[in-house]
Amino acid sequence: QVQLVESGGGLVQPGGSLRLSCAASGSIFSINVMGWYRQAPGKERELVAAITSGGTTNYADSVKGRFTISRDNDKNTVYLQMNSLEPEDTAVYYCNAEITRFGMRRTYWGQGTQVTVSS
């Protein structure tokens, strides 16, 4: 069984910063892409940022220059440093990982963590 456990969400004022973490645990052979998605009320889930095992990153245009994704492969953990937060960043943030175990690759999701940007 694989679990993705997120932490680091909360309430922050506009212009503030938060750091999200997501740790994968279980019988894992390898993790390819890890990423963060978000879903605001009434909107579809969207990609925020993703990173491969080799360190190649991809960002949504709306967060470029403000958010930084990184990962620790030894700890099976991905991070999202969010700076200059805006009210429009308010959403539930979900961790996502493409994991290979027992010869099969599939995508796993975390339970989500709420990020609220408000004064």
C-alpha positions as CSV (number, residue, x, y, z in Angstrom):
1,Q,0.0,0.0,0.0
2,V,1.2,3.5,-0.8
3,Q,0.4,6.7,1.0
4,L,1.0,10.3,0.1
5,V,0.8,12.5,3.2
6,E,0.7,16.3,2.8
7,S,1.5,19.0,5.3
8,G,2.1,22.7,5.4
9,G,-1.2,24.3,4.4
10,G,-2.9,27.0,6.3
11,L,-4.1,30.6,6.3
12,V,-1.7,33.3,5.1
13,Q,-2.0,37.0,4.2
14,P,-1.5,38.2,0.6
15,G,2.2,38.5,-0.1
16,G,3.0,35.8,2.4
17,S,4.7,32.4,2.0
18,L,3.9,28.8,2.7
19,R,5.8,25.6,2.2
20,L,4.0,22.4,1.4
21,S,5.5,18.9,1.9
22,C,4.4,15.6,0.6
23,A,6.0,12.3,1.7
24,A,5.3,9.0,-0.1
25,S,5.6,5.8,1.9
26,G,5.0,2.1,1.4
27,S,6.4,-0.6,-0.9
28,I,7.9,1.7,-3.5
29,F,10.4,0.7,-6.2
30,S,10.7,4.1,-7.9
31,I,9.0,7.4,-8.3
32,N,9.0,9.1,-11.6
33,V,7.1,12.4,-11.7
34,M,5.9,14.1,-8.5
35,G,3.7,17.1,-8.6
36,W,1.2,19.5,-7.0
37,Y,-2.3,20.2,-8.2
38,R,-4.9,22.5,-6.8
39,Q,-8.7,22.8,-6.9
40,A,-10.5,26.0,-6.0
41,P,-14.3,26.0,-5.3
42,G,-16.3,25.7,-8.4
43,K,-13.2,25.1,-10.6
44,E,-11.5,22.1,-12.1
45,R,-8.3,20.6,-10.6
46,E,-5.3,22.1,-12.3
47,L,-1.6,21.4,-12.4
48,V,0.5,23.8,-10.3
49,A,4.0,22.3,-10.7
50,A,5.7,19.0,-11.4
51,I,9.2,17.6,-11.1
52,T,10.8,14.5,-12.6
53,S,13.2,12.2,-10.7
54,G,16.0,13.9,-12.7
55,G,15.0,17.4,-11.5
56,T,13.2,18.7,-14.6
57,T,10.4,21.0,-13.6
58,N,7.2,22.4,-15.1
59,Y,5.0,25.2,-13.8
60,A,1.7,26.7,-14.5
61,D,2.0,30.1,-16.0
62,S,0.1,31.6,-13.1
63,V,2.7,30.6,-10.5
64,K,6.0,31.0,-12.5
65,G,8.4,33.1,-10.6
66,R,6.5,32.8,-7.3
67,F,6.4,29.0,-6.6
68,T,9.3,26.6,-6.5
69,I,9.0,22.8,-6.6
70,S,11.8,20.5,-5.3
71,R,12.2,16.9,-4.2
72,D,14.3,14.7,-2.0
73,N,14.6,11.4,-3.8
74,D,16.1,9.7,-0.7
75,K,13.1,10.7,1.4
76,N,10.5,10.2,-1.4
77,T,9.3,13.7,-0.6
78,V,8.3,16.6,-2.8
79,Y,8.1,20.3,-1.6
80,L,6.3,23.4,-2.9
81,Q,7.7,26.7,-1.8
82,M,5.0,29.3,-2.4
83,N,6.0,33.0,-2.2
84,S,4.1,36.2,-3.0
85,L,0.8,34.4,-2.4
86,E,-2.3,35.9,-3.9
87,P,-6.0,35.4,-3.0
88,E,-6.3,33.6,-6.3
89,D,-4.0,30.9,-5.0
90,T,-6.6,29.9,-2.4
91,A,-7.5,26.2,-3.1
92,V,-7.1,22.7,-1.8
93,Y,-3.6,21.5,-2.9
94,Y,-3.1,17.9,-3.8
95,C,0.2,15.9,-4.1
96,N,0.5,13.6,-7.0
97,A,3.1,10.9,-7.7
98,E,3.7,8.4,-10.5
99,I,5.0,5.3,-8.6
100,T,6.3,2.0,-9.8
101,R,5.8,-1.0,-7.4
102,F,5.9,-4.7,-8.1
103,G,6.5,-4.0,-11.8
104,M,3.4,-1.7,-12.2
105,R,3.3,2.0,-12.6
106,R,0.3,4.1,-11.5
107,T,-0.6,7.5,-10.2
108,Y,-1.3,8.1,-6.5
109,W,-2.9,11.2,-4.8
110,G,-2.7,12.7,-1.4
111,Q,-5.7,13.7,0.6
112,G,-5.2,17.4,0.0
113,T,-4.3,20.4,2.2
114,Q,-6.1,23.7,2.3
115,V,-4.3,26.9,1.4
116,T,-6.2,30.1,2.1
117,V,-4.8,33.5,1.2
118,S,-6.8,36.3,2.8
119,S,-6.3,39.4,4.8
